[in-house]
Each structure stands twice: as C-alpha cells, then as structure tokens.
Amino acid sequence: MKAKIKWVEEVTFVGESGSGHSVLMDGPPELGGRNLGVRPMEMMLLGLGGCTSFDVMHILKKARQPVADCVVELEAERAATEPKVFTRIHVHFIVSGHGLKESQVKRAVELSAEKYCSASIMLTRSGVEITHDYEIHELEA
C-alpha cells in the first residue's frame, strides 16, 4: 500500500492514495489554514470508521441480514499535551433494517473490533481505549 502527500500552501495538503483517490487536508485558520478540508487526525478517525463499517456490513451481508442503512458515529478524546494522540475512541453503530437479528449485529461489531478491523486493532495495540456499542432501528414495512 502506498500514499503520497503533496503540499499545496500554508497548511493545506492533498493526499493521494495508491488506488488513485485524492483527499484535501487543511488546518484551522489560527494555524494558517483556510478550513478547506479535514484535519489529519480527523482523517485517522474517518479511516477507523470506514474500516469497521466495511467489516460490519460485509459480515451482516454474509449472514443475509436485511440491512437498509448503517451509520457509525465516532467520538474521540485526545491527550492534552503533545503529541496529542488519541486516548479513547467510542464507536457507535446505528443499523437499520427489516427483521435484523440482534445476535448477528452484535457478532458483526465484535468480530470487526476483535479480529478484522486493522485500524481498530492497530490503535488498540498502541494503547488507545476503543469501545463499541450499537443500536438497531426496525424499519416499517
């Protein structure tokens, strides 16, 4: 896996993934940015959310669960002093569908957290406390 980061100006950068996709990163105005893109640490949090969402949806689809929507809300705390690393992250899944089995949703979240989500496991091994929970929304027919 490869990536390339290109400085644009001040604290604005364009990141390009090895698969050819680009994303703009920028800092806050007080640090010279123009607030045109996500912050690098926000990007890490988004990466974690994307990684675990991918896993959970893959597992639920394999289990033939009728998922209509899946939203993951993440909330992170960072150290007060430099380096301001993540210290705690909470991952909250909101899974919607018709007749979803709670045991399958629970299993998917646990498997992602404990076995499949590379981002989550890497952060946990680095000392970040990551907690997960979920809620299921039953959609009307």
N, C-alpha and C positions, 0 to 999 in steps of 0.2 A: 504494500500500500504506500502511495506517495501523495504528497500535497505540496503546493507552492504558495507562498505568501508574497504579494507584491505591494510595496509601499506606494501610496498614491500621493499623500500630502499630510503634513502635521501628524495626526494620529489616526489616519484613515488608511486601511489596507484592504486589498482584495485577495481572498483566499480561493485557490482553485484546487479542486480535488483531483485525484488521479483518474477519476472517471470523467473529468472534463466539466464539472459543475462549479459555478462560482458563487461566492457569497461576499457581501460587503461587511467589513467590521470597522467600527469607528468608536472614538472615545467621547466623553462628555465635553461640552463647551469649556468648562473650567480647566480642562487639561489640553485644550487646543483642538478638540474635535468639533464636528458640526452635527452630531447626533444623527448621522445618516444610516447607521447600521447597528447591528447587535454588538455588544461588548464581547471580548474573547471569553471571559468566564461565563457569560450567558450562553455562548456557543457550546461550551462544555456541558452545561445543564441541558440545553436543547439536544445535544448528542446523546446524553443519557436517556432522556425522554423518548427520543426516536428509537434507540436501541431496544429498550424494554417494551415499547409499543409494538415494534416489529415482532418481537418474540411472542408476546401475549396474543396478538392477532393470529400469528401463524399457528400457535398451539390450539387456539379456540377453533380456527377453521379446520384443522386436522381432526379435532374432536366433533366436528359437524355441529357446532353451536351456531344458532341463528343470530349472529351479531349484526346489528344495524348501525351501530356507532360505538366508537371508543375514543375517549378523551382522557389524557393524562395530565394532571396538574402537579407541578413540582414546586417545592419550596425549599430553598437552601439557606443555610447560615454559614457565614464565613468568619475566619479568625479576625480578631480586632486589629492585630498588628501584622506587618509584613513578614513573610509572604501571606497574603490574605487568602489562604486555602479554604476550600470547603471543609467544614467540620461536621455538619449534619445536613442531610437531604431527606425530605419526605416526598414519597411518590404516591399519588392518589389516582387510582383508575376509576373512571366512570364508564361502565359498559352498559350499552342499551341493546335490547333485542326482544324477541318474542319467545318466551319459554326457556330462557337461559338457565342452565343448571349452576347453582352457586358453587357446588363442588368443583365444577370444571373451571370456573373463573378463578376460584381460589388456587387451584392447582396450577393454572397458567401463570398467575402472578408469582407464585412460589418458585416454579421452575425457572422463570426468567431471572428472578433475583438470585437464586442459588446455583444455577447451572449454566444458563445460556447467555445472559446479558454481559458481554465483555466489559462494557463501560462501567456497569454497576459493580461487577466483581473486582475490576481494577481499582476503582475508587475505594471500595471496602477494604481491600488489601493494603491500601495506602493510609488507612486509619479513619476514613470518613464513615460516620454512622449513617446508614441508609435504612429507612423504614418504609414499609409499603402497606397500603390498605386499598380497599375497593368498595364500590357500591354498584348495585345492579338496578337499572331502570327498566321496568317492564313496559314495553310499548303496547298500546292498544291495537287490536286487530283492525 
